[in-house]
Amino acid sequence: MMLIKALTTADIPALLSIETVANRYPWTEGVFTSCFGSQYFNFGIFANDQLLGFYFGQFIAIESQLFNICIRRDQQGNGLGGKLLTHFIAQSEQREATEAWLEVRASNVSAINLYTKLGFIEAGRRPNYYSSAGGKEDAIMMCLPLRFSN
């Protein structure tokens, strides 16, 4: 049975093991540690107490931002990213965010397709934002207007 639950700093070793395999430019232990605090909401998807994927979100004022979403490499393609992204959207709405934001590498077509499928729209680009094997690549900024309004 799969369960999505809040992450704690005790989960950092498992987060690192997923992140370092799945990403060419992974977050460090220090980055993970810095993203536990009152404005952050971080969740993992677990099966039999094994972490399969996670996301890190932040809520400030009226907006939420997805900082990182990652699925264990052997679990990719099984719909877990969609489950976590749907959970992130629901958590953003619970916090009464009016918009959810994220940035994605322009080359990450599968992630862009997932974000678009769940309603995110391209709102801009940051040229040469990410390091890449070929030098630099653009970040696509995406926004999802949410149902909550004052």
Secondary structure in CASP SS format (residue, H / E / C, confidence):
PFRMAT SS
TARGET T0000
AUTHOR 0000-0000-0000
METHOD secondary structure of the structure
MODEL  1
M C 1.00
M E 1.00
L E 1.00
I E 1.00
K E 1.00
A E 1.00
L C 1.00
T C 1.00
T H 1.00
A H 1.00
D H 1.00
I H 1.00
P H 1.00
A H 1.00
L H 1.00
L H 1.00
S H 1.00
I H 1.00
E H 1.00
T H 1.00
V H 1.00
A H 1.00
N C 1.00
R C 1.00
Y C 1.00
P C 1.00
W C 1.00
T C 1.00
E H 1.00
G H 1.00
V H 1.00
F H 1.00
T H 1.00
S H 1.00
C C 1.00
F C 1.00
G C 1.00
S C 1.00
Q C 1.00
Y E 1.00
F E 1.00
N E 1.00
F E 1.00
G E 1.00
I E 1.00
F E 1.00
A E 1.00
N C 1.00
D C 1.00
Q E 1.00
L E 1.00
L E 1.00
G E 1.00
F E 1.00
Y E 1.00
F E 1.00
G E 1.00
Q E 1.00
F E 1.00
I E 1.00
A C 1.00
I C 1.00
E E 1.00
S E 1.00
Q E 1.00
L E 1.00
F E 1.00
N E 1.00
I E 1.00
C E 1.00
I E 1.00
R C 1.00
R H 1.00
D H 1.00
Q H 1.00
Q C 1.00
G C 1.00
N C 1.00
G C 1.00
L H 1.00
G H 1.00
G H 1.00
K H 1.00
L H 1.00
L H 1.00
T H 1.00
H H 1.00
F H 1.00
I H 1.00
A H 1.00
Q H 1.00
S H 1.00
E H 1.00
Q H 1.00
R C 1.00
E C 1.00
A C 1.00
T C 1.00
E E 1.00
A E 1.00
W E 1.00
L E 1.00
E E 1.00
V E 1.00
R E 1.00
A C 1.00
S C 1.00
N C 1.00
V H 1.00
S H 1.00
A H 1.00
I H 1.00
N H 1.00
L H 1.00
Y H 1.00
T H 1.00
K H 1.00
L C 1.00
G C 1.00
F C 1.00
I E 1.00
E E 1.00
A E 1.00
G E 1.00
R E 1.00
R E 1.00
P E 1.00
N E 1.00
Y E 1.00
Y E 1.00
S E 1.00
S E 1.00
A C 1.00
G C 1.00
G E 1.00
K E 1.00
E E 1.00
D E 1.00
A E 1.00
I E 1.00
M E 1.00
M E 1.00
C E 1.00
L E 1.00
P E 1.00
L C 1.00
R C 1.00
F C 1.00
S C 1.00
N C 1.00
END
